[in-house]
């Protein structure tokens, strides 16, 4: 998957420096809650519409744990608040990039639509 270069160096203005794989893994954990690596791989596979083996996401899980964004306990992973903050900042920047700085995308509306789509697909 791709790599995003560091956007912010100020700890007061955190914009997470992470790969797309790390972002997807963090998003999966944010949505699933306490999960196994297999469940995370299944969720990521569903989103990108191809089979993603656990071995492919394991490096991302390990990096998120090492950064203190995710906790590993007895074979399960849980995203911590710092991880949620990092994922949210990355997500907000991605939306701004897609919007090309025009501020035409209503982030709140977009998130609401995504939540409804998620709920209806389950």
N, C-alpha and C positions, 0 to 999 in steps of 0.2 A: 504494500500500500504506500501512500505518499508520506512525505515529511513536510511539516510546517516549520519554517525557521522562526527563531525567537523574535517576537514583535515588541515586547516590552521588557526593559531591564529593571524597572523600578518595582520593588516589592509592594509599594503602595498602589500600584496600578497593574495588578496581575492580569496578564493575558498569557494563558498557558502555552508553553512550548511542548507540543506533543505530535506524534505521528497520527495519521488518519486511523490506523489500526488501534492505537491507544484511545483515541476519541470514541471509536465504535465500541470498544470493550467497556469504557467508562459509561457510555450511554446505556449499554445493555445492563450494566450493574445498577445504574440509576433507576431504570425501569423495572428490573426484576427483583431488586432487593437482594437478600442473602442468596447466593447462587453458587453452584459448582462451575468449574471451568467448562464442563460439557454443556450446561444450560446456556452459558454465555456464548459459546461457539454456535449453538443452535440458533440463538437470537440473532447473532451477527450474520449467520448463513441466510436466515429468512430475509433480512434487510437487503443484502447484496445479491440475493438470488443465485447463490452458488454454495456448494458445500465447503465449509471452513473447518478443517480439523483442529482439535484442541492444540496440537503441536504448533499450529500457525498463530494462535492467539496467546500462547503461553509466554513468549517474550514480552508482550504488551502487559499482560497481567503482572508479571514480575517487576517491570519498570514502574507500574502504578503503585505496587506495594512498596518498592524501594523509595519512592517519592513521598510516601506517607499519605497517599490519596486513597488507598484501598487497604483493607486489613484482611489477612489470610488467617483463618482459625479453623483447625481440624478439617481441612479440605474444602472449606467454603470461603467465598470472598464476599466482602461487604464494602460498599463505597462509603468513605467518610466525608464529613462536611467539606474539608479542604478539596477533596476530589470532586464533589458536586460543584463547588465554586469554580474549579479549573475547567470542568466540562461546560458549565454555563458560560464562562467567558469565551471559550473557544467557539461555542455554538453561536453566541451573539455576534462575534466577529465574522463567522462564516455567513450568517444572514446578511450582514452589512456588505460583505464582498459580493454576494449574489445580487444584492440590491444596487450595487455599483455606487454607493454613497448617495443615492437619490432620495432616500428615506420614503420610498413608496410602499415598502413592505411594512405592514403593521405587525410587529413581532407578537404582541398579545393575541391578536386575531389568528395569526399563523399557528401559534402554540395551541390555541383553543381548537382549531380545526384538526391539528395533528392528534390531539388527545381524543377527540370524537372519532376520528378514523381508527385509532388504536383500539378504542373501546368496542367499536363495531366489528373489528376484525377478530376479536377474541371469542 
